[in-house]
Amino acid sequence: KMTSAAAGASDGVTLRWPERETFHEMELAIVIGRQGTEIPAAQALDYVAGYAIGLDMTMQGKEFPSFGKSFDTYGVIGPWMVTADEIPDPSKLGFVLKVNGEVRQQDSIGRLVLDVPALIEHAASVMTLHPGDVIFSGTPPKSIGPVRPGDVMHAQMDSIGEMSGAVRGGPGRKTPT
């Protein structure tokens, strides 16, 4: 994601192309606390400053597959950061995402394809991680869904807290040809 995608818990999400389908993905936001590269999984949690809830928004479509994740407000992080010492095993965190009161995701970080240490190891194998970098964990399979202008997303994660954010429609854009 581009840094301009970052948004706070109460900022909400603005759908830049509201005529296109945008999906929510509730994830664990892993905040890096010290610089490292080639970090082995066995030491990965030593590089974590803390955790927050992450809402990874993605505009669907075949063009620009990674571009659709980086619109302004498409990386909601909050409601605050819980320090790593308060969450010794992030795989035990359960979470629920509701849209307009309907449960859309209810799962556990323990069901991720890559657990948090393996995810950090993988990221650090291809880039240097710096303090303040945020890794969005991904989400367990089959737990994404669409949002529309006017929706309200409510995210809750064990040991971290909860936050709500409104989905707004933006000005619309012409799809590139």
FIVO-302402 format. One record per atom (N, C-alpha, C, O): x negated, y, z negated; residue in three letters. Coordinates in pm, whole numbers, padded with zeros to 5 digits, always signed. Layout:
BEGIN
XYZala
...
//
This chain:
BEGIN
-00084-00119+00000lys
+00000+00000+00000lys
-00087+00125+00000lys
-00197+00124-00056lys
-00039+00230+00062met
-00104+00360+00053met
-00076+00417-00086met
+00025+00385-00148met
-00166+00501-00134thr
-00144+00558-00267thr
-00018+00643-00272thr
+00041+00658-00379thr
+00024+00700-00160ser
+00146+00781-00160ser
+00272+00696-00177ser
+00380+00751-00196ser
+00260+00565-00170ala
+00375+00477-00195ala
+00408+00470-00343ala
+00520+00434-00380ala
+00312+00503-00429ala
+00334+00492-00574ala
+00443+00588-00620ala
+00448+00705-00581ala
+00530+00534-00705ala
+00638+00613-00763ala
+00656+00569-00908ala
+00627+00455-00943ala
+00704+00659-00990gly
+00730+00628-01130gly
+00864+00560-01147gly
+00946+00553-01055gly
+00885+00511-01267ala
+01004+00433-01298ala
+01134+00507-01268ala
+01229+00446-01219ala
+01141+00634-01295ser
+01267+00708-01276ser
+01273+00782-01142ser
+01371+00851-01114ser
+01169+00768-01058asp
+01168+00838-00929asp
+01266+00780-00829asp
+01314+00851-00740asp
+01298+00652-00843gly
+01384+00588-00746gly
+01311+00561-00617gly
+01190+00580-00606gly
+01386+00515-00518val
+01331+00478-00388val
+01408+00553-00280val
+01531+00558-00283val
+01335+00611-00187thr
+01397+00676-00072thr
+01372+00591+00051thr
+01257+00569+00091thr
+01479+00542+00110leu
+01468+00460+00231leu
+01440+00553+00349leu
+01529+00625+00394leu
+01318+00551+00397arg
+01277+00643+00503arg
+01350+00616+00635arg
+01374+00708+00712arg
+01384+00491+00661trp
+01463+00453+00777trp
+01586+00381+00723trp
+01592+00258+00729trp
+01685+00454+00671pro
+01799+00387+00607pro
+01880+00300+00702pro
+01958+00215+00658pro
+01863+00320+00831glu
+01935+00238+00928glu
+01872+00099+00943glu
+01931+00010+01004glu
+01752+00082+00888arg
+01682-00047+00891arg
+01699-00118+00758arg
+01729-00053+00657arg
+01680-00247+00756glu
+01694-00323+00632glu
+01565-00314+00549glu
+01455-00336+00600glu
+01582-00281+00423thr
+01470-00275+00328thr
+01499-00372+00215thr
+01609-00373+00160thr
+01400-00452+00181phe
+01413-00553+00075phe
+01340-00510-00051phe
+01238-00441-00046phe
+01395-00552-00165his
+01329-00537-00294his
+01248-00663-00324his
+01283-00772-00280his
+01141-00646-00399glu
+01066-00758-00456glu
+01020-00713-00592glu
+00935-00624-00602glu
+01073-00772-00698met
+01025-00740-00832met
+00899-00821-00857met
+00897-00943-00836met
+00795-00753-00903glu
+00664-00816-00921glu
+00598-00767-01049glu
+00645-00672-01112glu
+00491-00830-01085leu
+00406-00783-01194leu
+00301-00690-01133leu
+00231-00727-01039leu
+00291-00569-01187ala
+00186-00476-01144ala
+00068-00494-01239ala
+00079-00471-01359ala
-00045-00536-01184ile
-00166-00566-01260ile
-00259-00447-01244ile
-00305-00418-01133ile
-00287-00377-01354val
-00370-00257-01350val
-00513-00296-01387val
-00539-00347-01495val
-00604-00270-01296ile
-00745-00306-01317ile
-00810-00204-01411ile
-00785-00084-01403ile
-00894-00255-01501gly
-00956-00170-01603gly
-01105-00149-01587gly
-01161-00057-01646gly
-01170-00235-01509arg
-01314-00216-01487arg
-01353-00266-01349arg
-01288-00354-01293arg
-01457-00208-01297gln
-01501-00239-01161gln
-01556-00380-01152gln
-01623-00428-01243gln
-01526-00444-01040gly
-01580-00577-01018gly
-01557-00625-00876gly
-01464-00582-00808gly
-01644-00714-00835thr
-01629-00783-00707thr
-01676-00926-00727thr
-01755-00953-00817thr
-01627-01017-00644glu
-01661-01160-00659glu
-01634-01206-00802glu
-01718-01270-00864glu
-01517-01174-00853ile
-01477-01207-00990ile
-01420-01349-00992ile
-01323-01376-00922ile
-01479-01439-01069pro
-01421-01575-01077pro
-01291-01573-01158pro
-01276-01493-01250pro
-01199-01662-01123ala
-01070-01669-01191ala
-01087-01683-01343ala
-01008-01628-01419ala
-01188-01757-01386ala
-01208-01780-01529ala
-01238-01651-01605ala
-01219-01645-01727ala
-01285-01547-01536gln
-01316-01419-01600gln
-01221-01307-01558gln
-01234-01194-01605gln
-01127-01337-01471ala
-01044-01233-01409ala
-00966-01149-01508ala
-00956-01027-01492ala
-00909-01211-01611leu
-00828-01134-01705leu
-00911-01033-01785leu
-00855-00939-01842leu
-01043-01051-01790asp
-01131-00955-01857asp
-01138-00822-01781asp
-01184-00722-01836asp
-01092-00820-01657tyr
-01095-00700-01574tyr
-00962-00625-01574tyr
-00948-00522-01507tyr
-00864-00676-01647val
-00730-00617-01649val
-00718-00517-01764val
-00748-00550-01879val
-00673-00396-01732ala
-00642-00296-01835ala
-00503-00320-01892ala
-00482-00307-02013ala
-00409-00356-01805gly
-00273-00379-01852gly
-00179-00415-01740gly
-00220-00438-01626gly
-00051-00420-01776tyr
+00052-00465-01685tyr
+00172-00372-01690tyr
+00198-00307-01791tyr
+00244-00366-01580ala
+00369-00291-01572ala
+00462-00368-01479ala
+00422-00466-01416ala
+00585-00323-01471ile
+00679-00377-01373ile
+00647-00311-01240ile
+00618-00192-01233ile
+00653-00389-01133gly
+00635-00336-00999gly
+00755-00369-00912gly
+00800-00483-00909gly
+00805-00270-00842leu
+00907-00293-00740leu
+00842-00267-00606leu
+00812-00152-00571leu
+00819-00373-00533asp
+00751-00368-00403asp
+00858-00368-00296asp
+00919-00471-00267asp
+00881-00252-00237met
+00985-00237-00136met
+00923-00261+00003met
+00809-00222+00028met
+00999-00325+00092thr
+00950-00357+00224thr
+01057-00334+00329thr
+01164-00395+00323thr
+01029-00246+00425met
+01120-00232+00539met
+01094-00350+00632met
+00980-00379+00667met
+01200-00416+00670gln
+01188-00534+00755gln
+01178-00493+00902gln
+01230-00389+00942gln
+01111-00574+00979gly
+01099-00549+01122gly
+00968-00603+01175gly
+00872-00618+01099gly
+00964-00632+01304lys
+00845-00693+01362lys
+00734-00593+01386lys
+00617-00631+01387lys
+00768-00465+01404glu
+00663-00368+01431glu
+00599-00323+01300glu
+00667-00305+01200glu
+00471-00304+01301phe
+00395-00258+01185phe
+00426-00338+01059phe
+00475-00280+00962phe
+00401-00469+01054pro
+00444-00549+00939pro
+00391-00499+00805pro
+00464-00505+00706pro
+00270-00451+00796ser
+00222-00401+00667ser
+00259-00255+00645ser
+00266-00210+00531ser
+00281-00182+00751phe
+00320-00042+00744phe
+00452-00026+00667phe
+00470+00072+00595phe
+00542-00120+00682gly
+00674-00115+00620gly
+00672-00127+00470gly
+00778-00117+00407gly
+00555-00149+00410lys
+00542-00156+00264lys
+00486-00027+00205lys
+00482-00012+00083lys
+00444+00065+00288ser
+00369+00180+00239ser
+00440+00315+00247ser
+00378+00419+00228ser
+00570+00315+00276phe
+00641+00443+00277phe
+00636+00505+00138phe
+00625+00434+00038phe
+00645+00637+00132asp
+00653+00705+00002asp
+00764+00640-00081asp
+00872+00612-00029asp
+00737+00618-00207thr
+00827+00559-00309thr
+00845+00409-00296thr
+00926+00354-00370thr
+00776+00341-00206tyr
+00796+00197-00188tyr
+00711+00112-00283tyr
+00706-00010-00269tyr
+00644+00175-00378gly
+00566+00102-00479gly
+00596+00156-00618gly
+00514+00226-00677gly
+00713+00123-00670val
+00755+00174-00801val
+00681+00099-00910val
+00676-00024-00909val
+00623+00173-01005ile
+00548+00113-01116ile
+00598+00174-01245ile
+00611+00296-01256ile
+00626+00089-01345gly
+00668+00145-01473gly
+00721+00038-01566gly
+00694-00080-01543gly
+00794+00071-01668pro
+00818+00207-01712pro
+00697+00267-01783pro
+00692+00387-01809pro
+00600+00182-01812trp
+00473+00221-01873trp
+00378+00104-01854trp
+00417-00001-01803trp
+00253+00121-01896met
+00157+00012-01890met
+00143-00049-02029met
+00121+00022-02127met
+00157-00181-02036val
+00133-00254-02160val
-00009-00309-02151val
-00044-00372-02052val
-00090-00285-02254thr
-00231-00324-02247thr
-00246-00477-02243thr
-00163-00551-02295thr
-00354-00519-02180ala
-00378-00661-02156ala
-00384-00742-02285ala
-00344-00858-02287ala
-00432-00682-02394asp
-00440-00757-02520asp
-00301-00790-02576asp
-00289-00880-02659asp
-00198-00720-02531glu
-00062-00748-02576glu
+00004-00859-02495glu
+00109-00911-02535glu
-00057-00896-02383ile
-00003-01002-02297ile
-00118-01096-02262ile
-00175-01087-02153ile
-00153-01187-02354pro
-00267-01275-02328pro
-00246-01373-02213pro
-00342-01417-02151pro
-00120-01408-02185asp
-00092-01503-02077asp
+00023-01449-01991asp
+00139-01475-02020asp
-00010-01375-01885pro
+00097-01317-01803pro
+00186-01419-01734pro
+00296-01385-01690pro
+00141-01543-01723ser
+00223-01645-01657ser
+00349-01677-01737ser
+00442-01738-01684ser
+00353-01638-01862lys
+00470-01666-01946lys
+00578-01559-01937lys
+00682-01570-02001lys
+00553-01454-01857leu
+00650-01345-01847leu
+00768-01383-01758leu
+00750-01423-01643leu
+00887-01369-01813gly
+01008-01386-01735gly
+01058-01250-01692gly
+01024-01148-01753gly
+01139-01246-01586phe
+01189-01118-01539phe
+01325-01133-01473phe
+01363-01241-01427phe
+01399-01022-01470val
+01530-01016-01407val
+01540-00885-01331val
+01505-00779-01384val
+01588-00891-01208leu
+01620-00771-01131leu
+01767-00778-01094leu
+01815-00876-01037leu
+01839-00670-01128lys
+01980-00658-01090lys
+01993-00541-00994lys
+01926-00439-01009lys
+02080-00557-00897val
+02117-00448-00807val
+02267-00427-00825val
+02347-00517-00798val
+02304-00308-00869asn
+02445-00276-00898asn
+02507-00377-00994asn
+02624-00414-00980asn
+02427-00423-01091gly
+02475-00517-01192gly
+02472-00662-01150gly
+02495-00750-01234gly
+02443-00692-01025glu
+02437-00830-00974glu
+02293-00881-00986glu
+02200-00816-00939glu
+02276-00997-01049val
+02142-01055-01061val
+02093-01095-00922val
+02157-01174-00852val
+01978-01040-00884arg
+01917-01072-00754arg
+01791-01157-00771arg
+01760-01241-00686arg
+01721-01135-00879gln
+01601-01214-00908gln
+01603-01247-01056gln
+01630-01160-01140gln
+01576-01370-01090gln
+01558-01413-01228gln
+01459-01527-01222gln
+01491-01637-01175gln
+01338-01501-01270asp
+01233-01598-01250asp
+01122-01577-01351asp
+01141-01508-01451asp
+01008-01636-01325ser
+00893-01629-01414ser
+00766-01604-01332ser
+00752-01657-01221ser
+00677-01525-01386ile
+00547-01502-01321ile
+00472-01635-01306ile
+00389-01649-01217ile
+00501-01731-01392gly
+00439-01862-01384gly
+00471-01940-01257gly
+00406-02040-01229gly
+00570-01894-01180arg
+00606-01964-01055arg
+00543-01902-00931arg
+00577-01941-00819arg
+00453-01807-00948leu
+00387-01746-00833leu
+00300-01850-00760leu
+00251-01945-00822leu
+00283-01832-00632val
+00197-01921-00554val
+00054-01914-00607val
-00010-02017-00626val
+00004-01792-00632leu
-00127-01772-00697leu
-00101-01712-00834leu
-00031-01611-00845leu
-00156-01773-00940asp
-00140-01712-01072asp
-00225-01585-01078asp
-00303-01557-00987asp
-00209-01508-01185val
-00277-01378-01194val
-00428-01391-01183val
-00488-01315-01106val
-00494-01482-01256pro
-00639-01493-01239pro
-00681-01528-01095pro
-00779-01473-01045pro
-00609-01618-01031ala
-00642-01654-00892ala
-00618-01538-00797ala
-00691-01521-00700ala
-00515-01460-00824leu
-00486-01344-00740leu
-00598-01239-00751leu
-00640-01183-00651leu
-00644-01215-00873ile
-00755-01121-00893ile
-00881-01175-00827ile
-00954-01100-00761ile
-00908-01304-00844glu
-01025-01365-00780glu
-01019-01347-00629glu
-01119-01311-00566glu
-00902-01371-00571his
-00886-01358-00426his
-00907-01213-00383his
-00981-01187-00288his
-00844-01119-00450ala
-00860-00977-00413ala
-01006-00935-00424ala
-01058-00866-00336ala
-01073-00977-00531ala
-01212-00938-00553ala
-01309-01009-00460ala
-01427-00973-00452ala
-01261-01111-00387ser
-01347-01180-00291ser
-01358-01101-00161ser
-01450-01124-00083ser
-01266-01008-00138val
-01268-00931-00014val
-01281-00780-00035val
-01297-00706+00062val
-01275-00734-00160met
-01288-00590-00188met
-01335-00570-00330met
-01314-00654-00417met
-01398-00457-00352thr
-01437-00419-00487thr
-01315-00360-00556thr
-01249-00272-00502thr
-01286-00410-00675leu
-01176-00357-00754leu
-01230-00247-00845leu
-01338-00260-00901leu
-01153-00140-00858his
-01194-00024-00937his
-01091+00004-01046his
-00973-00029-01030his
-01134+00064-01158pro
-01038+00102-01261pro
-00926+00187-01202pro
-00950+00282-01128pro
-00804+00151-01236gly
-00687+00222-01184gly
-00626+00157-01062gly
-00512+00187-01027gly
-00699+00066-00994asp
-00638-00008-00884asp
-00522-00091-00940asp
-00528-00138-01053asp
-00419-00108-00860val
-00303-00186-00901val
-00282-00297-00799val
-00273-00272-00679val
-00274-00418-00848ile
-00243-00534-00765ile
-00099-00573-00793ile
-00063-00601-00907ile
-00017-00574-00689phe
+00119-00625-00703phe
+00111-00777-00684phe
+00050-00825-00589phe
+00173-00851-00776ser
+00153-00995-00784ser
+00217-01077-00674ser
+00183-01194-00657ser
+00307-01020-00599gly
+00390-01102-00513gly
+00505-01153-00597gly
+00513-01125-00717gly
+00594-01227-00536thr
+00712-01275-00606thr
+00733-01422-00573thr
+00694-01468-00466thr
+00794-01495-00665pro
+00822-01635-00632pro
+00905-01645-00504pro
+00981-01554-00472pro
+00891-01754-00433pro
+00963-01770-00306pro
+01114-01751-00321pro
+01172-01781-00426pro
+01176-01700-00215lys
+01321-01686-00205lys
+01380-01592-00310lys
+01490-01618-00360lys
+01311-01486-00344ser
+01368-01396-00445ser
+01361-01250-00401ser
+01334-01161-00482ser
+01387-01227-00274ile
+01394-01090-00225ile
+01536-01066-00175ile
+01611-01161-00151ile
+01573-00941-00160gly
+01706-00910-00111gly
+01714-00767-00064gly
+01627-00686-00097gly
+01817-00734+00014pro
+01828-00600+00071pro
+01885-00499-00028pro
+01959-00535-00120pro
+01850-00373-00007val
+01911-00262-00080val
+01959-00159+00021val
+01912-00153+00134val
+02054-00078-00022arg
+02115+00025+00062arg
+02123+00155-00017arg
+02122+00153-00140arg
+02132+00268+00053pro
+02150+00395-00018pro
+02271+00386-00112pro
+02377+00334-00075pro
+02254+00436-00232gly
+02359+00431-00333gly
+02343+00319-00432gly
+02404+00322-00539gly
+02261+00218-00400asp
+02237+00108-00494asp
+02156+00157-00613asp
+02083+00255-00603asp
+02169+00086-00724val
+02086+00111-00842val
+02020-00022-00878val
+02088-00122-00901val
+01887-00020-00884met
+01811-00138-00922met
+01776-00127-01070met
+01736-00021-01117met
+01792-00236-01143his
+01755-00241-01284his
+01662-00360-01303his
+01700-00475-01281his
+01539-00331-01345ala
+01436-00434-01363ala
+01403-00450-01510ala
+01391-00351-01583ala
+01389-00575-01555gln
+01351-00605-01693gln
+01248-00716-01689gln
+01266-00816-01620gln
+01139-00698-01766met
+01036-00802-01775met
+00997-00819-01921met
+00975-00722-01993met
+00988-00945-01964asp
+00949-00977-02101asp
+00821-00903-02139asp
+00729-00891-02058asp
+00815-00853-02261ser
+00698-00787-02319ser
+00662-00654-02255ser
+00574-00584-02306ser
+00728-00617-02145ile
+00695-00490-02079ile
+00806-00388-02094ile
+00780-00272-02125ile
+00930-00430-02074gly
+01041-00338-02089gly
+01136-00345-01972gly
+01148-00447-01904gly
+01204-00233-01949glu
+01301-00228-01841glu
+01305-00088-01783glu
+01268+00010-01847glu
+01352-00081-01658met
+01364+00048-01591met
+01471+00038-01484met
+01501-00070-01433met
+01530+00153-01452ser
+01630+00160-01346ser
+01588+00264-01246ser
+01524+00364-01280ser
+01626+00241-01122gly
+01595+00336-01017gly
+01702+00336-00911gly
+01750+00231-00869gly
+01739+00456-00866ala
+01839+00471-00762ala
+01775+00457-00624ala
+01658+00491-00605ala
+01853+00406-00530val
+01810+00395-00392val
+01881+00505-00315val
+02004+00515-00316val
+01801+00589-00249arg
+01856+00700-00171arg
+01824+00680-00023arg
+01728+00613+00013arg
+01908+00740+00060gly
+01881+00737+00203gly
+01800+00858+00242gly
+01823+00968+00193gly
+01705+00837+00330gly
+01624+00946+00381gly
+01683+01000+00510gly
+01798+00972+00543gly
+01606+01078+00582pro
+01658+01144+00701pro
+01676+01051+00821pro
+01737+01091+00921pro
+01625+00930+00814gly
+01632+00841+00929gly
+01518+00872+01024gly
+01468+00985+01027gly
+01478+00775+01099arg
+01367+00790+01192arg
+01402+00715+01319arg
+01479+00619+01318arg
+01344+00759+01427lys
+01356+00684+01553lys
+01257+00569+01546lys
+01138+00590+01522lys
+01304+00448+01568thr
+01216+00333+01569thr
+01119+00344+01686thr
+01161+00368+01799thr
+00989+00328+01658pro
+00891+00338+01766pro
+00916+00231+01873pro
+00960+00120+01842pro
+00887+00266+01996thr
+00905+00168+02104thr
+00771+00128+02161thr
+00764+00046+02253thr
//
